[in-house]
Amino acid sequence: MGTIEELETRVRELEEISSHQEYLLRELNTTVFHLRAEVDRLEARYRRQQERIESINASSSGNSAPADDPPPHY
């Protein structure tokens, strides 16, 4: 094989590698995009749950809950 054929083969192999890497990069970007959306949804659910817990605590803090009262034998 001459030098021109060797260079053509090498260029062809590099183009194949480059195409494969471009495909993988697109796949990774898609995965990151979907994961970011899932994290955003989970953060929103977490905030809503925190707000519910805080509102429950605020509404029950005015009333003395039976768990806060000392047992009758004291």
Buried (B, 14 or more C-beta within 10 A) or exposed (E): EEEEEEEEEEEEEEEEEEEEEEEEEEEEEEEEEEEEEEEEEEEEEEEEEEEEEEEEEEEEEEEEEEEEEEEEEE
